[in-house]
């Protein structure tokens, strides 16, 4: 859709956008207060499905366990897929908001945990419901097929693949473009785009290191896995500092080191849980290989009876926006948002969104929507302490609802209308 036609379509929707915001605010607050863990998003999915059914979509539920897909066929034209993730996090909320979550949930391992939307997926679902309504109400302004996707399980890295494995590519039309967005720390009302890598690849591992237990007073009878694990943790930190070029980028974090039950018992084993973030496949492979090499070498140096056991916790591919499609979208964002649209630096967060584009082999674009109150953002920029703002996955992450709610609606509308053919 060319610039004049897209601008005309958005201007015709402007009053409806304003009238829709109060309803969407209530929907958002309800989702926020009632979060659900990954692959358990039955209530959220049911509400989303109910809304888009009312808007006239063909609705398919339980795609990949709890996923929901809505199709709106509106004549000849491209197929545009818009995606929102639905799941919350196993953590307590400390925002103090009147609609804050106090919910509990049970993980797949049977552990009872606090549950909260500290990543912003409640806002993503709300945005997509709003966009679904607006495009359904203004079908005379565009031609093509709109595919609305509410995805489960992003936080555990399996949701997109689960939908694909449930026959998504066989059951639904192949998109011409796949679009997604994420609320992030940044001045509210802004949108950040980037061609190429915008989010890192993420790899998490569970590493079990085997020793030989003994009484704490008789270390000569043991092969101490605590010492092995401690040495390994320190050595793993040298992968980024000593094995990567200063021009290469990578992050390696040890998030858990677990061993033993009592101070005078040398345990039989120890566990390391680590996470890596990279922006280049060669760097990613180099770091994974180095982790295996170092862990095995430390065990061999201590003469263990068996090598360490490596288990993948989750793995997220690089989110690498199509260069041509991003250029088109960037021009559309700048035309609509003016100085509020900017080229962002890559973020070190990871997503499974790109799996849809990778599996379908079609271009995709993912962008970031700022959510920080302007005065807070400006002060943080002035003082050089942006990192002090509670971000996604912080117990105090709290997007400023306005203008963030409207901005996310408009970004997704601009994206969809940019690809739909001129009427």
C-alpha positions as CSV (number, residue, x, y, z in Angstrom):
1,X,0.0,0.0,0.0
2,X,1.5,3.3,-1.0
3,X,2.1,6.2,1.5
4,X,-1.0,8.3,0.6
5,X,-3.3,5.3,0.7
6,X,-1.9,4.1,4.0
7,X,-2.1,7.6,5.5
8,X,-5.7,7.8,4.3
9,X,-6.6,4.4,5.9
10,X,-5.0,5.4,9.2
11,X,-6.8,8.8,9.2
12,X,-10.1,7.0,8.7
13,X,-9.3,4.8,11.7
14,X,-8.1,7.5,14.0
15,X,-11.5,8.2,15.8
16,X,-12.1,4.5,16.2
17,X,-8.6,4.1,17.7
18,X,-9.4,6.7,20.4
19,X,-12.8,5.2,21.1
20,X,-11.2,1.7,21.4
21,X,-8.6,2.7,24.0
22,X,-10.7,2.6,27.1
23,X,-12.0,-0.9,26.3
24,X,-8.5,-2.1,25.5
25,X,-7.2,-0.6,28.8
26,X,-9.7,-2.8,30.7
27,X,-8.7,-5.8,28.7
28,X,-5.1,-5.2,29.4
29,X,-5.6,-4.8,33.2
30,X,-7.6,-8.1,33.2
31,X,-4.8,-9.9,31.4
32,X,-2.2,-8.4,33.7
33,X,-4.1,-9.4,36.9
34,X,-4.6,-13.0,35.5
35,X,-1.3,-14.2,34.1
36,X,-0.7,-17.8,33.0
37,X,2.5,-19.8,32.7
38,X,3.9,-21.0,29.4
39,X,1.8,-23.6,27.5
40,X,-1.0,-23.1,30.1
41,X,-2.5,-19.9,28.6
42,X,-6.1,-21.3,28.4
43,X,-7.9,-18.3,29.8
44,X,-5.9,-15.8,27.8
45,X,-6.3,-17.8,24.6
46,X,-10.1,-18.2,25.2
47,X,-10.6,-14.5,25.7
48,X,-8.5,-13.7,22.6
49,X,-10.4,-16.2,20.5
50,X,-13.8,-14.9,21.8
51,X,-12.9,-11.4,20.7
52,X,-11.8,-12.2,17.2
53,X,-14.8,-14.5,16.6
54,X,-17.0,-11.5,17.3
55,X,-15.0,-9.5,14.8
56,X,-15.8,-12.0,12.0
57,X,-12.6,-14.1,11.9
58,X,-12.3,-17.8,11.1
59,X,-10.9,-18.9,14.5
60,X,-8.8,-22.0,15.1
61,X,-8.0,-22.8,18.7
62,X,-5.6,-25.2,20.4
63,X,-3.0,-24.8,17.6
64,X,0.1,-26.0,19.4
65,X,-1.7,-26.7,22.7
66,X,-3.1,-23.2,23.5
67,X,-2.3,-21.2,20.4
68,X,-5.0,-19.3,18.5
69,X,-5.1,-18.4,14.9
70,X,-7.6,-16.1,13.2
71,X,-8.1,-15.6,9.5
72,X,-9.8,-12.7,7.8
73,X,-10.1,-13.1,4.1
74,X,-10.7,-9.9,2.3
75,X,-10.3,-10.4,-1.4
76,X,-7.2,-10.8,-3.4
77,X,-3.9,-9.6,-2.0
78,X,-1.0,-10.5,0.2
79,X,-1.2,-12.7,3.3
80,X,0.0,-10.7,6.3
81,X,0.7,-12.5,9.6
82,X,0.6,-10.6,12.9
83,X,1.8,-12.3,16.0
84,X,1.6,-11.8,19.8
85,X,2.9,-14.0,22.6
86,X,0.6,-14.8,25.6
87,X,2.6,-16.4,28.4
88,X,3.7,-14.9,31.7
89,X,6.7,-15.5,34.0
90,X,7.1,-17.6,37.2
91,X,7.9,-14.7,39.4
92,X,6.3,-12.3,41.9
93,X,5.2,-8.8,40.9
94,X,6.3,-5.9,43.0
95,X,4.9,-2.9,41.0
96,X,2.3,-2.0,43.6
97,X,-0.2,-1.4,40.8
98,X,-3.9,-1.7,41.7
99,X,-4.3,-4.5,39.1
100,X,-1.0,-6.2,40.0
101,X,-1.0,-10.0,39.9
102,X,-1.2,-12.1,43.0
103,X,-1.7,-15.3,41.1
104,X,0.0,-18.7,41.7
105,X,0.7,-21.3,39.2
106,X,2.3,-24.8,38.9
107,X,5.2,-25.4,36.6
108,X,5.6,-28.5,34.5
109,X,7.9,-29.8,37.2
110,X,5.1,-29.5,39.8
111,X,6.5,-26.5,41.6
112,X,4.0,-23.9,42.9
113,X,5.3,-20.4,41.9
114,X,4.1,-16.8,41.7
115,X,3.0,-15.8,38.2
116,X,3.2,-12.3,36.7
117,X,3.3,-10.5,33.4
118,X,6.7,-8.9,34.0
119,X,7.7,-9.2,30.3
120,X,4.7,-7.4,28.8
121,X,3.0,-10.1,26.8
122,X,-0.3,-9.0,28.3
123,X,0.1,-5.8,26.3
124,X,1.1,-7.7,23.2
125,X,-2.2,-9.7,23.3
126,X,-4.2,-6.5,23.9
127,X,-2.5,-4.7,21.0
128,X,-3.3,-7.6,18.6
129,X,-7.0,-7.8,19.8
130,X,-7.3,-4.0,19.0
131,X,-5.6,-4.3,15.6
132,X,-7.8,-7.3,14.8
133,X,-10.9,-5.2,15.5
134,X,-9.8,-2.1,13.6
135,X,-8.8,-4.0,10.5
136,X,-12.1,-6.0,10.6
137,X,-14.1,-2.8,11.0
138,X,-12.4,-1.2,8.0
139,X,-12.2,-3.9,5.4
140,X,-13.0,-1.4,2.7
141,X,-9.6,0.2,3.2
142,X,-7.5,-2.9,2.4
143,X,-7.4,-6.1,0.4
144,X,-5.7,-9.4,1.2
145,X,-5.8,-12.0,4.0
146,X,-5.0,-11.1,7.6
147,X,-3.6,-13.9,9.8
148,X,-3.8,-13.1,13.6
149,X,-1.6,-15.4,15.7
150,X,-1.7,-15.6,19.5
151,X,1.3,-17.7,20.4
152,X,1.9,-19.7,23.6
153,X,5.2,-20.6,25.3
154,X,7.6,-17.9,24.2
155,X,9.2,-17.7,27.6
156,X,10.4,-21.3,27.3
157,X,11.3,-21.1,23.7
158,X,9.0,-23.8,22.5
159,X,5.7,-22.1,21.6
160,X,6.4,-21.1,18.0
161,X,7.9,-24.5,17.1
162,X,4.9,-26.3,18.8
163,X,2.5,-24.4,16.6
164,X,4.6,-25.2,13.5
165,X,4.7,-28.9,14.6
166,X,0.9,-28.9,14.9
167,X,0.6,-28.5,11.2
168,X,0.4,-24.8,11.0
169,X,2.2,-24.6,7.7
170,X,-0.1,-27.2,6.1
171,X,-3.3,-25.8,7.6
172,X,-3.0,-22.1,7.0
173,X,-2.0,-19.9,4.0
174,X,1.7,-19.1,3.6
175,X,2.3,-15.4,4.7
176,X,4.0,-12.9,2.4
177,X,5.3,-11.1,5.5
178,X,5.4,-11.9,9.2
179,X,5.3,-9.0,11.7
180,X,5.8,-8.8,15.4
181,X,6.7,-6.4,18.2
182,X,7.7,-6.2,21.8
183,X,7.2,-3.6,24.6
184,X,10.6,-2.6,26.0
185,X,12.3,0.1,28.2
186,X,12.5,3.2,26.1
187,X,10.7,6.5,25.8
188,X,6.9,5.8,25.7
189,X,5.4,6.6,22.3
190,X,8.6,5.6,20.3
191,X,9.2,2.7,18.0
192,X,12.7,1.3,17.3
193,X,13.4,-0.7,14.1
194,X,16.5,-2.3,12.8
195,X,17.5,-4.3,9.7
196,X,19.4,-7.5,10.3
197,X,20.0,-8.7,13.9
198,X,17.7,-7.0,16.3
199,X,17.6,-9.7,19.1
200,X,20.3,-12.1,20.1
201,X,20.3,-15.8,19.8
202,X,19.9,-17.4,23.3
203,X,21.1,-20.8,24.5
204,X,20.6,-22.2,28.0
205,X,22.3,-25.3,29.3
206,X,22.0,-27.6,32.3
207,X,25.4,-29.2,33.0
208,X,25.7,-32.0,35.5
209,X,29.2,-32.7,36.7
210,X,29.9,-36.0,38.4
211,X,32.3,-36.5,41.3
212,X,32.5,-39.0,44.1
213,X,31.0,-38.3,47.5
214,X,32.7,-38.8,50.9
215,X,32.8,-37.5,54.4
216,X,33.9,-33.8,54.6
217,X,36.7,-34.9,56.9
218,X,38.1,-37.4,54.3
219,X,38.5,-35.4,51.1
220,X,41.1,-37.9,49.9
221,X,38.3,-40.4,49.4
222,X,36.3,-38.1,47.2
223,X,36.4,-36.4,43.8
224,X,34.9,-33.1,44.8
225,X,32.3,-31.9,42.3
226,X,32.0,-28.6,44.2
227,X,35.7,-27.8,43.4
228,X,35.2,-29.0,39.8
229,X,32.2,-26.8,39.4
230,X,33.8,-23.7,41.0
231,X,36.8,-24.0,38.7
232,X,34.6,-24.5,35.7
233,X,32.6,-21.4,36.5
234,X,35.7,-19.2,36.7
235,X,37.1,-20.7,33.5
236,X,33.9,-20.3,31.6
237,X,34.1,-16.6,32.1
238,X,37.2,-16.5,30.0
239,X,35.3,-17.6,26.8
240,X,34.1,-14.1,26.1
241,X,37.1,-12.3,27.6
242,X,39.8,-14.5,26.0
243,X,38.4,-16.5,23.2
244,X,36.3,-13.9,21.3
245,X,37.7,-11.0,19.4
246,X,37.0,-7.6,20.8
247,X,35.0,-7.1,17.6
248,X,32.8,-10.1,18.4
249,X,29.9,-9.9,20.8
250,X,28.7,-12.5,23.3
251,X,27.4,-12.8,26.8
252,X,27.8,-15.9,29.1
253,X,26.0,-15.9,32.5
254,X,26.1,-18.6,35.1
255,X,22.6,-18.3,36.7
256,X,22.8,-21.3,39.0
257,X,25.4,-23.4,40.8
258,X,23.9,-26.2,42.9
259,X,25.6,-28.9,44.9
260,X,25.3,-30.7,48.2
261,X,23.0,-30.7,51.2
262,X,25.2,-30.4,54.3
263,X,28.5,-28.8,55.2
264,X,30.3,-32.0,56.1
265,X,29.3,-34.1,53.1
266,X,31.1,-33.9,49.8
267,X,28.3,-34.6,47.3
268,X,28.3,-36.9,44.4
269,X,27.6,-34.3,41.8
270,X,27.1,-30.6,41.1
271,X,24.9,-28.7,38.6
272,X,25.7,-25.6,36.6
273,X,23.0,-23.7,34.7
274,X,24.2,-21.1,32.2
275,X,22.8,-18.8,29.5
276,X,24.6,-17.4,26.4
277,X,23.6,-14.6,24.0
278,X,25.2,-14.1,20.6
279,X,24.5,-12.2,17.4
280,X,26.5,-14.3,15.0
281,X,26.1,-18.1,14.2
282,X,29.9,-18.6,14.1
283,X,30.3,-16.9,17.5
284,X,27.4,-19.0,18.9
285,X,29.0,-22.2,17.7
286,X,32.4,-21.2,19.0
287,X,31.0,-20.5,22.5
288,X,29.0,-23.7,22.7
289,X,32.0,-25.7,21.7
290,X,34.1,-23.9,24.3
291,X,31.6,-24.6,27.0
292,X,31.8,-28.3,26.2
293,X,35.5,-28.3,26.0
294,X,36.1,-26.5,29.3
295,X,33.6,-28.6,31.2
296,X,35.0,-31.9,29.9
297,X,38.6,-30.7,30.5
298,X,37.9,-29.7,34.2
299,X,36.3,-33.1,34.8
300,X,39.2,-34.9,33.2
301,X,41.7,-32.8,35.2
302,X,40.0,-34.1,38.4
303,X,40.0,-37.7,37.1
304,X,36.2,-38.1,37.3
305,X,34.7,-41.5,36.5
306,X,32.4,-40.0,33.8
307,X,32.2,-36.9,31.7
308,X,29.7,-34.1,32.4
309,X,26.1,-34.4,31.1
310,X,24.9,-31.6,28.9
311,X,21.1,-30.9,28.6
312,X,19.6,-28.0,26.6
313,X,17.1,-26.0,28.6
314,X,16.1,-23.8,25.7
315,X,17.5,-22.4,22.5
316,X,16.3,-19.3,20.7
317,X,17.5,-18.5,17.2
318,X,18.8,-15.1,16.2
319,X,16.1,-12.6,15.3
320,X,17.4,-11.2,12.1
321,X,15.0,-8.9,10.3
322,X,14.8,-9.0,6.5
323,X,16.8,-6.0,5.2
324,X,14.4,-5.1,2.3
325,X,11.2,-5.5,4.3
326,X,12.7,-3.5,7.2
327,X,13.6,-0.7,4.8
328,X,10.0,-0.5,3.6
329,X,8.7,-0.6,7.1
330,X,11.2,1.9,8.4
331,X,10.0,4.4,5.8
332,X,6.4,3.8,6.8
333,X,7.2,4.3,10.5
334,X,9.1,7.5,9.8
335,X,6.2,8.8,7.6
336,X,3.7,8.1,10.4
337,X,5.6,8.7,13.6
338,X,8.2,11.2,12.4
339,X,10.9,11.7,15.0
340,X,9.3,9.1,17.3
341,X,10.6,6.3,14.9
342,X,14.3,5.6,15.1
343,X,16.9,3.0,14.3
344,X,17.6,1.0,17.5
345,X,20.7,-0.9,18.6
346,X,20.4,-4.7,18.9
347,X,18.9,-5.9,22.1
348,X,20.4,-8.8,24.1
349,X,17.0,-10.3,24.7
350,X,15.9,-13.4,22.7
351,X,12.7,-14.5,21.0
352,X,11.3,-17.5,19.2
353,X,9.3,-15.3,16.8
354,X,11.8,-15.8,14.0
355,X,11.0,-19.5,13.9
356,X,7.8,-18.7,11.9
357,X,9.7,-16.9,9.2
358,X,12.6,-19.4,9.2
359,X,10.2,-22.4,8.8
360,X,8.0,-20.8,6.2
361,X,11.0,-19.2,4.5
362,X,9.4,-15.8,4.2
363,X,10.6,-12.3,5.3
364,X,9.8,-11.2,8.8
365,X,10.3,-7.9,10.7
366,X,10.3,-7.5,14.5
367,X,10.5,-4.1,16.2
368,X,10.5,-2.6,19.7
369,X,7.9,-0.2,21.3
370,X,9.1,2.1,24.1
371,X,7.1,2.2,27.4
372,X,9.0,4.4,29.9
373,X,7.5,7.6,31.1
374,X,9.2,10.5,29.3
375,X,10.3,12.3,32.4
376,X,11.8,9.1,33.8
377,X,13.5,8.3,30.5
378,X,14.9,11.8,30.1
379,X,16.3,11.9,33.6
380,X,17.9,8.5,33.2
381,X,19.5,9.6,29.9
382,X,20.8,12.8,31.5
383,X,22.3,10.9,34.4
384,X,23.6,8.0,32.4
385,X,21.7,5.4,34.4
386,X,19.2,3.9,31.9
387,X,20.1,0.5,33.3
388,X,18.5,1.5,36.6
389,X,15.0,1.6,35.0
390,X,13.1,-1.6,35.8
391,X,13.2,-3.6,32.6
392,X,11.4,-6.7,31.2
393,X,11.7,-9.6,33.7
394,X,12.1,-7.2,36.6
395,X,9.5,-7.5,39.4
396,X,8.9,-3.8,39.0
397,X,8.6,-3.6,35.2
398,X,5.6,-1.4,34.6
399,X,4.9,0.1,31.2
400,X,3.3,3.5,31.1
401,X,0.0,2.5,29.6
402,X,-0.6,5.8,27.7
403,X,0.7,6.5,25.1
404,X,2.2,3.0,24.9
405,X,-1.2,1.3,24.3
406,X,-2.0,3.6,21.3
407,X,1.6,3.5,19.9
408,X,1.6,-0.4,19.8
409,X,-1.8,-0.3,18.0
410,X,-0.5,2.1,15.4
411,X,2.8,0.4,14.8
412,X,1.0,-2.9,14.0
413,X,-1.6,-1.1,11.9
414,X,1.2,0.7,9.9
415,X,3.0,-2.6,9.4
416,X,-0.1,-4.5,8.2
417,X,-1.4,-1.7,5.9
418,X,2.1,-1.2,4.4
419,X,1.8,-4.7,2.9
420,X,-1.8,-4.8,1.9
421,X,-2.6,-3.9,-1.6
422,X,-4.0,-0.6,-2.6
423,X,-7.8,-0.8,-2.9
